[in-house]
Structure formats: C-alpha cells, structure tokens
Amino acid sequence: MEAEQELDQMKEEGKKVVEVVEELDQMKEIEAKKENEMEFLIFDKYSTKDVVVEDTGLKRYISLDSRLMLKSHGRTNTEKFGKAKMNILERLIGMIGVPGHRGKKHKIITSQATGKYQSNTKILLKALEIIEKKTGKNPIQVVVKAVENSAPQDEVTVIEYGGARYPQAVDVAPSRRISLAIRWLVQGAYDKSFNKKTKIYEGLADELIKASEGSSGESFAAKKKEEAQKQADSAR
C-alpha cells in the first residue's frame, strides 16, 4: 500500500513539473513574439539582432539601438559619455558632414561636406546597399567590424619636462578609439572620391569593406591605425 501511495505521489509531482515546464515554454514563446513585434529595422531595411561586437573594449561604446530613424537631435551631447548612447550609424552620418582636420591645417577634401543630415544619410544608405550587394552580409555588421579594425589601442602624446618636450605612448580611451576610427574611415572615403570619377558613397562602401577585412594596404583607416600604433611603440 505504501509503495502504491508513493508511486501516486511521484506521478502527481511529475504532472506538476510537466505543467510548470509547459507554462514556462508558453511564456518564452509570448516574450519571443513580443520581441519580434517590437523590433525596428534601421531605415526599415537592416536588422541589428545578429550584429556582434567582438572587441570587448568597445562593446559598451558601440550602440546598436534599433530605430527607424537615426536622429537623436543632440540629446546625448548633454550627458557624460553620451556618445556611447548614440547609434554608431548616426555617428558615421555626422562625421560625413564634418570629416575633420588633417594635421594642424584644415585640408579641403570634399565638396560633399554640407552638414545636411538628409544628404549625409543618403550617402550612407547608398553605401550600405553597395556593401550588401558586394559582400552578401549584413552591412551593419561590416560597419561594426570596420570600426573595430580601425580603432587604435595606443597613440602618442607630448609631455613637457624640464623645458623639453618628449613623445609619450598612452592608451586610447574606448570612446576616442571609435571617434578616430570613424573619422579615418570617412577621410579614406573622401580620398577615394575627391576629384575622381568615384562617387562618395562608392568610396565609403569600398573603405568600409576593406577596413572590415583588415586590409591596411588598401584601407586608409587601417593604415592610420598601424601608423599610430607604430609611433606609440617607438615612444615607449
């Protein structure tokens, strides 16, 4: 009799466990459906769901928030480390309009730097389409990989001691690593297109693809990264 009662109890407990597992599976399915419903495609084209940031030092600073329109209206600029909350593509769009300086003097390298958000976004969209056709990969993953491969880990600063100035190698902060990488990628794109038949969006697509492959011979950004790290090694 006792053995039969124990068997009955075990059966009941087994049924309860099965019910709990089924409830958990149902909850997971509901959550998965909600996630799929709430996911936005960037520009209504590209998903960031499977995009992976492999560089552990940059994971917190490369934002891949899924938004239909990448325009923060400068809201993140008022916060400390606000750039880390800005989508990486929006930062790239902003840099297309203001490619930055070369050395101490500003070098004119483009007639495209109008600062208009719509014009810069069109350039990036066309570049992403070219990347998707040429590589067959998610273009956002290619952009992230290009930034990772172009972000320097060391650079040189100048310290003054006893009236003399010395170069000193320093580690680069993650946020600055991304800023330098994006600047060099855009400058490389302009070098490929300024006063040439190549269009700016074609130059940008080519630069991103070459940088994502780590080709320092053909990518301006990868070459600049190598130069910065070699200078830092010689200043140690």
PyMOL commands that set and color helices and strands:
alter all, ss='L'
color gray80, all
select helices_A, chain A and resi 2-38+75-78+82-85+88-97+117-135+139-150+174-193+200-212+220-234
alter helices_A, ss='H'
color red, helices_A
select strands_A, chain A and resi 154-161+164-171
alter strands_A, ss='S'
color yellow, strands_A
deselect
rebuild
show_as cartoon
